[in-house]
Amino acid sequence: MLSRRIIPCLDVRDGLVVKGVRFRDHVVMGDIVDLALRYRDEGADELVFYDITASPEGRSVDRGWVEKVARVIDIPFCVAGGIRSVHDARTVLHAGADKVSVNSPALERPELIAELAAAFGVQCVVVGIDSLCDADGEWRVRQYSGDPSKTRALARRTLDWVAEAQCLGAGEIVLNCMGSDGVRQGYDLEQLGAVRALCHVPLIASGGAGAIEHFRAAFVDADVDGALAASVFHSGAIAIPALKQYLQAQGIAVRIP
Amino acid sequence: MAVVLVDAGGTNIGSVRYALQRLGVDAALTADAATIRAADKVILPGVGAAGPGMARLRELGLVELMRSLTQPVLGVCLGMQLLCAHSEEGDTACLGLIPATVRRFAERPGLRVPHMGWNGLSVQREHPLLHGLSAGEQAYFVHSYAVPLNEWTLASADYGEPFSAVVARGNFHGMQFHPERSAAVGAKLLRNFLER
């Protein structure tokens, strides 16, 4: 049986892992390779590295740290941030990443998803979606969320974008629910459930994990394939081995190495 | 021991190479027929689609060479599928070293394709390649096409239906999952292959 995945997310800025609250006010959490190794040892199933400033600054992700991570890590990892072309993706994949995640550049030019899927197969192509509930009650997509001064609200409905991204060749969707990100009150189960209903590829929940029960709820109530979190893992508030023991006791399929 | 990675354009070549380095083996990346023929062990990594994968082997003039190898050969992920007779993906004739057809996962409610993540391995047949593998140990899979169970299946995994996770026929071996990304389990199976 396929295990539900626990995925620490490492936001990378200038070669260091950082974390902000609601995507703002970033503080340094540590060295990329040190944290990657720590999570591998604790039993993380996968790692995601977001170069959070690459897209707003219009530059591509730095290949050096990708290769450093690939040399030491023996679990899969995905790189996101500033991948704007097949060329950018190839650089990152050849440096040793298993998947690339595209977000803002795919909103600028949706056919990028199709180009990546054609070049590398859908299994390499993750589409990250930053989504927020607007005053009218509709979930809509945000762009350039790595830099609050450049973040843009788009007219595009989140559910429409999920459907379009899958048609174009997304092999996995990471839904970052910005309204719940960083505040540790739980994943946005309502939004995840709505996306799950129309998402036929793996769906990863992101934003809001604060307690082990939140992971259970995401897996059981929203039926997501993986749950991503950052600060609760970085701070040690939730230890991955204890989290997995709890989930297993709750009857959820997990990998206990 | 000379281990070569066949450079057939797969994007996981770097990861496989690093995994071998962690086991103390420096594998050469090559598309040169003489180098491949002379190697002690040959690994065919692969990520991507069957059609372009076979086209690349043809372009490099490696199809007949791959078929003629007598040393231990390991196909990883797409590389394993290319060892089979035929793939439904792009209706592609493959190397025909393992008489099996690669099929797309059937659409079922609640079954997401691609099959992506960690899944348990079940031993179907004792084999040195599986030495030390315990029941329920998991490996990392990413694929939309799979090889059904057949007489060459050594280990299976289950995703809506059981499928071949590890196959072997003579000197040709295949792993559908990514041993290079399957933590200690992957390292153990790669080491077993290197000791073949």
Interface residues (C-beta under 8 A of the other chain):
Chain A: M1 L2 S3 R4 R5 R40 D45 E46 E67 A70 R71 D74 I75 P76 R90 L93 H94 A95 G96 D98 F120 G121 V122 Q123 C124 G171 E172 H200 V201 P202 L203 D223 D225 G226 R255 P257
Chain B: T11 N12 I13 G14 S15 Y18 A19 Q21 R22 V47 G48 A49 G110 R112 V113 P114 H115 M116 G117 W118 N119 G120 Q138 Y140 V142 H143 S144 D158 Y159 H178 E180 R181 S182 A183 A184 G186 A187
